[in-house]
Amino acid sequence: MRSRDRLRVWKRLARTLPAAERLTALTQDGQRLALFRVKPQARARGAVLLLHGLSANRFAFHWPGRSLADFLASQGFDAYVAELRGAGESVPLLASWNFHDYLEQDVPALLARVREESGEARVHFVGHSMGGILAMCHAMVSRGEGLRSAAALGSALDYGLGQSGFAPITHLRPLLTRLSTVPWGVAMSVLAPALARLPDPLAGFNFHPGNAEAALVRAVYANVFGPIPTALLASLATGLEPGGLKSRAGEPYQALAASLSTPLLMIAASDDRQCPLPAFEATAAATRARTLRFGQRYGHLADYGHFDLLLGRTAPDEVWPALLGWLESP
């Protein structure tokens, strides 16, 4: 492909964030985090923080023409779409960070900013993938202070159960120690135009082929993902060890699950290559969460992959209303 033609292909994949008010949250260690507010048309029924997963950004919850944030705002919720340090417009101060920095610094700052801006003393916290893990862990370590509810989509605390696509990380640890960052976003954007034209494992890692338009898959890979510090991968890799994800002190978060008092909803996808159902089921049992499972075996129109819970073609008709019902219930 000629250079001019290749540039035209990438331009077709480019997307612009839908309308939102841009805010900033400041962490205790001085990091400025981007936060995008989608206001409800009428008086708010509550505020909700929407948090993306590993290597992702705000587009996960605020995709042009298929935005969960817009949907929740249309139903009366004050929706806030966050970007963790290093994601999207949250330009990092440091070259490296880990899961504990997200949990101890970013999440409290984002929730505090949402409470300040919305005027709500207690807010809902909805996370996808790693964002859902952060929602669960924050609810445990904070003892639910300032939270109305938490929801985790495609998330678990112990990824050693079942066959997770992240398992190879454990074998790559010696290599990762030689790198500071994995340029995941660059690699995915380069490959994006070739994806989902035939069944391929890279597209299948995030999307079930029957529930995501090929053009959407390519655009997501071109716009959503960013670099991953190897320190972040190392901290998350403890989720594949016996006992599951560990705190900075080495304590398994699943061991804290019995103390969880915040109402928790966990949502699973039938064809999730990242968060397998055995991992989901074990975390749901430990946290006593309310659970929803999406896929044809559960009576839905299509099977769901990891990202389909947010952006799949049937998500607006099946997943989003179910999540709305949860937010309306606590």
Secondary structure, DSSP 4 states (H G I P E B T S, - for coil): --HHHHHHHHHHH---PPS-EEEEEE-TTS-EEEEEEE--SSS-S-EEEEE--TT--GGGTSBTTB-HHHHHHHTT-EEEEE--TTSTT---SSS---HHHIIIIIHHHHHHHHHHHH--SSEEEEEETHHHHHHHHHHHHTTTTTEEEEEEES--S-TTSS--TTTTHHHHHHHHTT-SEE-HHHHHHHHGGGTTSS--HHHHTT--GGGS-HHHHHHHHHHS---EEHHHHHHHGGGGSTT-SB-TTS-BGGGGGGG--S-EEEEEETT-SSS-HHHHHHHHHHHT-EEEEESGGGT-SS---TTHHHHSTTHHHHHHHHHHHHHH--
